[in-house]
Amino acid sequence: MSDVQLAAEPGPLEFDPGRAALVVIDMQRDFLEPGGFGETLGNDVSLLQAAVGPCRVALEAARRAGMLVIHTREGHRPDLSDAPPAKLARGAPSRRIGDPGPMGRILVRGEPGHDIVAALYPEPGEVVLDKPGKGAFHQTDLAQILANGGIDTLLVCGVTTEVCVHTTIREGNDRGYRCVAIGDACASYFPEFHRVGLEMIKAQGGIFGWVSDAQSFAAALSAAEAAA
Ligand code: TIU
């Protein structure tokens, strides 16, 4: 497939789908469904549902185009040895990381709540990347995976806009990747943080990335397929 042109802000971006990856951040039951980590932090988790449909549009478009797809999951080892004490101390004292909840132990790998929501479940052959922090590069082999795939552009969606999506885009930008947030495929527990979070990325001529949307991403890939 040839280069595609993606409608984005602050301006359009050309990229080669063979050198781009779709990174779906933390679309886990722990963040999106009642009884998980997101709710223990005092959030209305229903707000994150807005990202599911657009994530699916982006995911299906990337799959059709044969792009590298990476799903991340935030969470910890069952013994919590990789969870910093400062992180463990957050949230409601009654239910913190590692404590039992209706979807198993909160934010612990292998528990039902740690899994990805059904609508966006990874397909065989897609990368599932477990990360202990907010950014997808921190203490993971993401950089190696991207280098092995010859990737130079990251299309990023998922939750939450101002926490794990932002951290990953900032990390990726500093490592030299061109990072695009698929804005409507991101969501936050705070609508204002979502809006301003996207503005921060694209302000100042795209200070640390671009912002596009799921339909524009799908349309760019279909146009390239039709031209091929
Ligand atoms: N709390 C919140 O907004 N986010 C997180 O804790 N993790 C992610 O964003 N995935």
Boltz pocket constraint, residues with backbone or C-beta under 6 A from the ligand:
constraints:
  - pocket:
      binder: B
      contacts: [[A, 25], [A, 26], [A, 31], [A, 38], [A, 41], [A, 74], [A, 134], [A, 159], [A, 160], [A, 161], [A, 163], [A, 164], [A, 165], [A, 189]]
      max_distance: 6.0
